[in-house]
Amino acid sequence: MQKRHRIVMHCDINAFYPSCEVRRDPSLEGKPLVVGADPKGGHGRGVVTSCSYEARKLGVRSGMPISQAYRLAPQAVYVRPDFELYGQTSERVMELLKSYATKFEQTSIDEAFLEVTDNCPSFEEARHLAEKMKKDLRKAEGLTMSIGVAPNKSIAKIASDYQKPDGLTVVFPDQVDGFLSALPVEKISGVGKKTTEFLNAKGITTIGELRKISAKNLTDWFGRGGVWLWAIANGIEETPVEERPLRKSISVEQTFEKDLRDKSLVIQALDALTVEVHERLLEERLVFRTVGVKVRLEGFQTFTREKTHTGYVDDKNVIDEYVKLLFREFENDRRKVRLVGVRLSGLRPAEGQQSRLS
């Protein structure tokens, strides 16, 4: 008896933060809308948290310095993020989506995988279910979403991005090779700029071309990530859909080989830890509210200090600023430093995705 194919959906709420703002203030609909720091006439600090599709057409992107966004789109509407609104809306949306699935996995504040193999006898039935889900979400929350339906998570993720915004793409099992072949390699979720440049330099620009590369070659190039890349390119990735508990904190520490009296060297270590903890935050698609430092002095006396931000952010500049502020208490302490650490807490899923390979 032939094994039945899995049916997996990837649901992506379109321009989630801006859409929440439009629902609250319908006069914003159709306008270029930027959610982020105050641009202050082009002199503001901070970054774009998210933006509407109208703003994206003007060149604005998430993560862009807010001053650059203002230069590109001075006519846009700029609003500060309301993470309480987004979090509450996300909770309701995810509860709605979960009700359609036998297995559910939220991957960010606005994205989720659903396995519907057991409640949809065919991919055509899954298409009808996806259409119903889109209608139900619009009615309940006034939001739109793009859905990809496929035999596994990686193809469903690519498919949900295929006809944005408000799209629905179903990839039947016998269509997998044809669907993937002509797509550029960067369409694989997790393949970032550096990996794309590396593959392009070897003449590999499409997923079809990537499929011709052996698993051994990819493993030589990317380590364990090469196996994952090979499976996706060949359409045979089988990662399960499973609910994952949200991490409560991310922390990194460094113990010095010799206790340090020179505080400038300690600050250099804190700078490196800030980079590391920020990279882990982005990898796990999270935002934070609280930054903490840990300082262990000679004699093993240990201190911890924390500072909480007004909202949820993923901004490295905030981590850097708070770490230096919190460590200031110890800069004039004449005792040597044995260990330092940086910790992020008050975590929640972020909007959008981050790269798994750089």
Secondary structure as GFF3:
##gff-version 3
##sequence-region A 1 358
A	DSSP	beta_strand	8	13	.	.	.	ID=ss1
A	DSSP	alpha_helix	16	24	.	.	.	ID=ss2
A	DSSP	three_ten_helix	26	28	.	.	.	ID=ss3
A	DSSP	beta_strand	33	36	.	.	.	ID=ss4
A	DSSP	three_ten_helix	40	42	.	.	.	ID=ss5
A	DSSP	beta_strand	48	51	.	.	.	ID=ss6
A	DSSP	alpha_helix	53	56	.	.	.	ID=ss7
A	DSSP	alpha_helix	66	72	.	.	.	ID=ss8
A	DSSP	beta_strand	77	79	.	.	.	ID=ss9
A	DSSP	alpha_helix	83	98	.	.	.	ID=ss10
A	DSSP	beta_strand	103	108	.	.	.	ID=ss11
A	DSSP	beta_strand	111	115	.	.	.	ID=ss12
A	DSSP	alpha_helix	123	141	.	.	.	ID=ss13
A	DSSP	beta_strand	145	150	.	.	.	ID=ss14
A	DSSP	alpha_helix	153	160	.	.	.	ID=ss15
A	DSSP	beta_strand	168	170	.	.	.	ID=ss16
A	DSSP	three_ten_helix	173	175	.	.	.	ID=ss17
A	DSSP	alpha_helix	176	181	.	.	.	ID=ss18
A	DSSP	three_ten_helix	185	187	.	.	.	ID=ss19
A	DSSP	alpha_helix	193	201	.	.	.	ID=ss20
A	DSSP	alpha_helix	207	211	.	.	.	ID=ss21
A	DSSP	alpha_helix	215	222	.	.	.	ID=ss22
A	DSSP	alpha_helix	224	233	.	.	.	ID=ss23
A	DSSP	beta_strand	249	260	.	.	.	ID=ss24
A	DSSP	alpha_helix	263	283	.	.	.	ID=ss25
A	DSSP	beta_strand	286	297	.	.	.	ID=ss26
A	DSSP	beta_strand	302	313	.	.	.	ID=ss27
A	DSSP	alpha_helix	316	327	.	.	.	ID=ss28
A	DSSP	three_ten_helix	328	330	.	.	.	ID=ss29
A	DSSP	beta_strand	337	345	.	.	.	ID=ss30
A	DSSP	beta_strand	348	349	.	.	.	ID=ss31
###
